[in-house]
Amino acid sequence: MTVEPSQKTVWITGASSGLGYSLAQTYLHKGFKVIASARKEGQLAELSKRYPEQLEFLAFDVADEEQVSVVSQRLAELTSRLDCAILNAGTCEYLNMDDPDWSLFERVNEVNYMGVVRSVRVCLPLLKETPNAHLVGVSSQAVQAPFIRSEAYGASKAAVRYLMASLRLDLAPDDIAVTCILPGFVDTPLTQKNDFDMPFIMSSDEASERIVKAIEKRVFEYAFPKRLTAVLALSRWMPHLWFKRNARTGS
């Protein structure tokens, strides 16, 4: 399947479920050509039946270094232009300090941070060839404050935030906009595994609509919902109070 030169194209990683799937739907509704990546096609198989001319699945395990060159070649075969790349693939594991599995740091980092780095390597040549291209990385509001058990997840997402900020500077001569998205709690298969309260949680469809609007404005950074942003600001304004309210208690 080839892409018409006049049709805008977006590449979305982590697109088989949750937020990535909702983003794919939103862009399909807008008439974009959507190239959706994930390890497995999942829900995208059904979506492909509804949008056979607009949606293309490109298998990509972002944690697998050996797939980078193959996926790069395949992406270039699917489209000659890439208006926007949304690097959304992610995972989460929590550290049990009473019986720590230190290997989870490597697993989480390979997906959340190195997965973004690998995805940048895949899409950057096409972005550089497309006028007014846009690179988007999905971080998390978790970077705004420390939480128990979140050492691996939070650190990996903080790395994504810094990566996007630095890329914004380095890609300026190529006229590539760079946006970092910091969502709060979104109702997805990943967050449904959480065993704690998730304030201000929203559906993946609502989160997707907000993200797309922010991308259209080409903002540097977008954190939402604002109510959660305000709550998390307590960790900076009143760090001792945040510690007292959130530190782990003895078992």
Phi, psi and omega per residue, in radians:
M1 nan 2.275 3.140
T2 -1.868 2.863 -3.091
V3 -1.929 2.316 3.054
E4 -1.169 2.372 -3.083
P5 -0.973 -0.542 -3.071
S6 -1.454 -0.184 -3.078
Q7 -1.544 2.231 3.125
K8 -1.243 2.529 -3.062
T9 -2.204 2.389 3.075
V10 -2.210 2.414 3.053
W11 -1.908 2.252 -3.095
I12 -2.208 2.181 3.061
T13 -1.669 2.781 -3.084
G14 1.096 0.703 -2.933
A15 -1.729 0.049 -3.042
S16 -1.431 -0.203 3.132
S17 -2.818 3.015 3.013
G18 1.038 -2.417 -3.060
L19 -1.101 -0.739 -3.135
G20 -1.071 -0.693 3.110
Y21 -1.133 -0.761 3.112
S22 -1.114 -0.671 3.082
L23 -1.098 -0.713 3.105
A24 -1.065 -0.777 3.112
Q25 -1.061 -0.789 -3.107
T26 -1.046 -0.786 -3.120
Y27 -1.251 -0.562 3.047
L28 -1.106 -0.733 3.101
H29 -1.082 -0.492 -3.139
K30 -1.474 -0.047 3.092
G31 1.591 0.137 3.117
F32 -1.261 2.693 2.829
K33 -1.392 2.184 -3.092
V34 -1.985 2.143 2.985
I35 -1.838 1.968 -2.998
A36 -1.891 2.249 -3.113
S37 -2.084 2.553 3.042
A38 -2.977 3.036 3.099
R39 -1.164 -0.722 3.130
K40 -2.286 2.726 -3.031
E41 -1.184 -0.637 3.079
G42 0.906 -2.302 -3.108
Q43 -1.123 -0.301 -3.114
L44 -1.132 -0.415 3.135
A45 -1.057 -0.756 3.113
E46 -1.214 -0.671 3.131
L47 -1.128 -0.600 3.134
S48 -1.107 -0.554 3.122
K49 -1.175 -0.550 -3.140
R50 -1.434 -0.460 -3.101
Y51 -2.282 1.063 -3.037
P52 -1.105 -0.453 -3.107
E53 -1.664 -0.181 -3.064
Q54 -1.920 -0.462 -2.997
L55 -1.917 2.280 3.080
E56 -2.227 2.295 3.096
F57 -1.652 2.281 3.105
L58 -2.175 1.815 -3.098
A59 -1.096 2.315 -3.133
F60 -2.774 2.026 2.969
D61 -1.635 1.826 -3.011
V62 -1.131 -0.263 3.123
A63 -1.498 -0.059 -3.067
D64 -1.823 1.836 -3.119
E65 -1.036 -0.594 -3.058
E66 -1.222 -0.261 -3.134
Q67 -1.498 -0.209 -2.995
V68 -1.011 -0.886 -3.077
S69 -1.159 -0.666 3.137
V70 -1.162 -0.780 -3.135
V71 -1.174 -0.657 3.092
S72 -1.036 -0.799 3.136
Q73 -1.132 -0.754 -3.122
R74 -1.143 -0.707 3.117
L75 -1.076 -0.741 3.127
A76 -1.150 -0.492 3.082
E77 -1.288 -0.524 -3.089
L78 -1.407 -0.467 -3.092
T79 -2.704 2.568 3.071
S80 -1.685 -0.114 3.127
R81 -2.418 2.627 3.099
L82 -2.434 1.797 -3.096
D83 -1.311 -0.585 -3.086
C84 -2.637 2.395 3.017
A85 -2.115 2.154 3.130
I86 -1.952 1.882 -3.054
L87 -1.628 1.665 -2.915
N88 -1.987 -0.259 -3.060
A89 -1.009 2.353 -3.129
G90 -2.829 2.905 3.098
T91 -2.554 3.019 3.137
C92 -2.621 2.311 2.970
E93 -2.373 2.512 -3.100
Y94 -1.869 2.477 -3.108
L95 -1.501 2.189 3.029
N96 -1.645 1.818 -3.023
M97 -1.192 -0.330 3.098
D98 -1.357 -0.418 3.106
D99 -2.602 1.231 -2.938
P100 -1.249 2.365 2.992
D101 -1.785 1.621 -3.027
W102 -1.200 -0.324 3.139
S103 -1.192 -0.304 -3.130
L104 -1.146 -0.438 3.101
F105 -1.049 -0.771 -3.138
E106 -1.171 -0.747 -3.127
R107 -1.071 -0.811 -3.114
V108 -1.170 -0.738 -3.108
N109 -1.159 -0.635 -3.129
E110 -1.083 -0.572 3.115
V111 -1.530 -0.951 -2.955
N112 -1.276 -0.682 -3.123
Y113 -1.815 -1.038 -3.126
M114 -1.115 -0.488 3.056
G115 -1.096 -0.652 3.071
V116 -1.209 -0.734 3.112
V117 -1.041 -0.807 3.128
R118 -1.091 -0.684 -3.138
S119 -1.164 -0.643 3.060
V120 -1.075 -0.752 3.121
R121 -1.048 -0.648 -3.133
V122 -1.177 -0.815 -2.946
C123 -1.672 -0.278 -3.022
L124 -1.050 -0.733 3.121
P125 -1.005 -0.710 3.123
L126 -1.235 -0.679 3.104
L127 -1.057 -0.688 -3.124
K128 -1.177 -0.409 -3.131
E129 -1.590 -0.068 -3.066
T130 -1.936 2.169 3.124
P131 -1.060 2.438 3.081
N132 0.978 0.666 -3.122
A133 -1.252 2.865 -3.013
H134 -2.446 2.219 3.080
L135 -1.921 2.218 -3.077
V136 -2.203 2.233 3.070
G137 -2.021 2.387 -3.130
V138 -1.720 1.970 3.068
S139 -1.733 -2.313 -3.109
S140 -2.914 2.638 3.017
Q141 -1.160 -0.225 3.092
A142 -1.053 -0.356 -3.141
V143 -1.317 -0.194 -3.084
Q144 -1.409 -0.282 -3.089
A145 -2.804 2.635 3.107
P146 -1.390 2.503 3.095
F147 -2.307 2.645 3.089
I148 -1.128 2.578 3.071
R149 1.192 -0.018 -2.987
S150 -1.784 0.329 -3.061
E151 -0.964 -0.840 -3.076
A152 -1.258 -0.832 -3.098
Y153 -1.104 -0.897 -3.092
G154 -1.075 -0.734 -3.141
A155 -1.128 -0.706 -3.141
S156 -1.151 -0.665 3.139
K157 -1.293 -0.550 3.045
A158 -1.143 -0.641 3.092
A159 -1.111 -0.682 3.092
V160 -1.083 -0.748 -3.137
R161 -1.055 -0.792 -3.138
Y162 -1.179 -0.700 3.109
L163 -1.006 -0.811 -3.132
M164 -1.109 -0.704 -3.139
A165 -1.110 -0.711 3.133
S166 -1.248 -0.717 3.101
L167 -1.074 -0.589 3.118
R168 -1.006 -0.689 3.134
L169 -1.271 -0.782 -3.052
D170 -1.290 -0.451 -3.109
L171 -1.649 0.029 3.134
A172 -0.992 -0.734 3.130
P173 -1.112 -0.368 3.133
D174 -1.597 0.054 3.133
D175 1.014 0.678 3.082
I176 -1.842 2.038 3.075
A177 -1.278 2.530 3.125
V178 -2.246 2.194 -3.123
T179 -2.179 2.408 3.035
C180 -1.936 2.224 -3.135
I181 -1.813 2.285 3.123
L182 -2.108 1.523 3.135
P183 -1.347 2.700 2.930
G184 -1.480 -2.537 -3.131
F185 -1.364 2.173 3.113
V186 -2.092 2.365 -3.103
D187 -1.277 1.756 -3.127
T188 -2.385 2.947 3.069
P189 -0.976 -0.522 3.138
L190 -1.247 -0.841 -3.116
T191 -1.287 -0.367 3.116
Q192 -1.156 -0.237 3.089
K193 -1.491 -0.197 -3.092
N194 -1.158 2.524 -3.117
D195 -1.932 0.511 -3.124
F196 -2.449 2.872 3.114
D197 -1.141 2.463 3.134
M198 -2.155 1.625 -3.069
P199 -1.124 2.488 3.058
F200 1.074 0.497 -3.141
I201 -1.117 2.503 -3.129
M202 -2.313 2.877 3.127
S203 -1.236 2.750 3.112
S204 -1.156 -0.529 3.115
D205 -1.165 -0.757 3.108
E206 -1.138 -0.744 3.126
A207 -1.078 -0.713 3.134
S208 -1.069 -0.770 -3.141
E209 -1.072 -0.715 3.125
R210 -1.138 -0.745 -3.114
I211 -1.122 -0.777 -3.123
V212 -1.083 -0.705 3.103
K213 -1.096 -0.700 3.121
A214 -1.153 -0.692 3.122
I215 -1.114 -0.712 3.141
E216 -1.085 -0.515 3.108
K217 -1.448 -0.155 3.105
R218 0.997 0.732 3.137
V219 -1.275 2.759 3.082
F220 -1.192 -0.796 -3.054
E221 -2.588 2.511 3.131
Y222 -2.424 1.991 3.095
A223 -1.951 2.346 -3.118
F224 -2.669 2.775 -0.150
P225 -1.255 2.721 -3.062
K226 -1.138 -0.510 3.117
R227 -1.096 -0.687 3.099
L228 -1.216 -0.676 3.091
T229 -0.997 -0.739 -3.139
A230 -1.139 -0.722 3.129
V231 -1.113 -0.775 -3.092
L232 -1.198 -0.383 3.099
A233 -1.106 -0.333 3.096
L234 -1.044 -0.529 -3.128
S235 -1.135 -0.433 3.104
R236 -1.653 -0.683 -3.113
W237 -1.309 -0.679 -3.096
M238 -2.344 1.243 -3.034
P239 -1.081 -0.605 3.139
H240 -1.222 -0.653 3.084
L241 -1.158 -0.732 3.099
W242 -1.044 -0.732 3.129
F243 -1.067 -0.826 -3.105
K244 -1.096 -0.625 -3.078
R245 -1.427 -0.384 -2.965
N246 -2.139 -0.167 -3.133
A247 -1.122 2.558 3.129
R248 -1.169 2.397 3.090
T249 -1.684 2.722 -3.136
G250 -1.142 2.581 -3.127
S251 -1.463 nan nan
